[in-house]
Structure formats: structure tokens, C-alpha cells
Amino acid sequence: MASLDELISQVPIDQVAQKLGVDTATAETAVRAASRPSSAAWTRTLRTRRELPP
């Protein structure tokens, strides 16, 4: 399975920045933040795997 960095390297950050009207550093930060699971989603995942009680 590809690492997060490998996947993000395939995202056209410059195009994302242009569409958002921000610089590339801000766009990369946004892409990385969007790729992180939210705590609620992560909790649901762990519960689905039965690693957390309901």
C-alpha cells in the first residue's frame, strides 16, 4: 500500500492552489489536513473493527 506522502506527491498541488486562490504551501497543508481521518471517522473505524466498545 502506498504511503500518504506517496499519494500526496501525485496530487497536483499547484492546481489545487490555483483553484483555491492560495499559495502552494497553504494548498499542501489543506490537502494533508483533508487526507487525515477525523477523530469521529477514526472512532467509527475502530468500532467497526471491534477495537473499541460501542
Helices and strands as residue ranges (DSSP letters): H 4-9, H 13-20, H 24-35, H 39-48
